[in-house]
Amino acid sequence: MFDQITAEQLAEKRDAGESYALLDTRTEESYEAWRIPGAESIPFGPTETLDDEGKKRLDELIDSRPVITICGKGITSTNLAAELDANGYEDVTVVKGGMRDWNDVYERVPIDVGDDLVVVQFQRRAKGCLSYLVGSREAGEAIVVDPTRHTDQYVVTAAELGLRITRVVDTHVHADHVSGGRELAERLGVPYHLGAHARDRGVAMEFDPVEDGNVLSVGDVELTALHTPGHTSELTSYRIGDEAILTADALFVDSIGRTELEFDEDDAATGAEMAYETLHGTLAEQHADLLVLPGHVTVENDGHYRNGSPGEPVAAALGEVRERLDVLDLDEKAFVEQMVESVPDKPANYETIIGINRGRERVDDPVALADLETGANNCAA
């Protein structure tokens, strides 16, 4: 009989360097678009059976190793596991919840930034979303920035560190994942913040607007708001004292945020022009030693991080990031043309997700929410 493991247990096996054959039973198209590192594509239907040719190929792939099967939600992978078991294969395991649950695996990474200042980076491993707990040990307070809908982890982490969450911030209206910002703020009875320009996007829920230059404090730790539009018109970055800067989707450590999602085709250049000014004005004026803490890490189609690995800090000095990105060497005309003409695939279900994050649509079923978010974030240009 085959066993089941959770997505978290699969992550632990991978990080421990265990040897196994990971078989992905989704369609070839789904596999090519987004998968777990090391997975082999074995498309297998819910009623399919193993023939001699299929067993021969599997024998070559498995090579006497333990077998782990995975699919989108755990259906076709269970069928393959049952077939393997019936055909005498031993040590077969199915990932419960499949890629949908893999999409909800997180790493919690402390960022070393000083004695009083606490920064914890939450990495959504498969999707590349990054969120933060920023606090003061002395004051015993913290701010949560860009929380996802899995809000318990922020409350638990704050409690473990002896911190009380006093504010919740979304840097912008996200297009790739459902925000947990408003929900977390209501749960804790604390202010929920968005950049002031979010009012111009028709955000229907209540929020405390943050203007350019406003300061949000936790003890002696100050987060200074910097309006950094481009990815969206309301996007706001936050400089944390003289130590770091939360750049959200304005600037990543390996790329910049795409700029067309908020605008229709006729206005596609608008976001690019905003981004150019943000990158060459507001962010260029900041000290080169500031540690860039972005809103995403790029996850390649094969599941690897473009820079670093899960569980390692996703961060780099601002000066280093400037030198790394060739796109920052372009003049404004060339920059705008590149951003308008080289548009990657849009995030899955982005219009619905934007509607939810603007408070204009509502989805209460957690399974439906998980299905909406499953897949790569595609927020980088």
ABEGO torsion letter per residue (X at the ends): XBBBBBAAAAAAAAAAGBBBBBBBABBAAAAAABBBBGBBBBBBBAABBBBAAAAAAAAAAAGGBBBBBBBAAGAAAAAAAAAAAAAGBBGBBBBBGEAAAAAABBBBBBBBAEAABBBBBBBBAAAGBBBBBBBBAAAGBBBBBGBBABAAAAAAAAAAAGBBBABBBBABBBAABBBAAAAAAAAAGBBBBBBAAAAAAGBABBBBBBBBGBBBBBEABBBBBBBBBGABAABBBBBBEAABBBAEAABBAABBBBAAAABBAAAAAAAAAAAAAAAABAAAABBAABBBBBABBBBBAAGBBABEBBGBBBBBBAAAAAAABAAAABBAAAAAAAAAABBBBBBBGAAAAAAAAAGABBBABAAAAAAAABEBAGABX
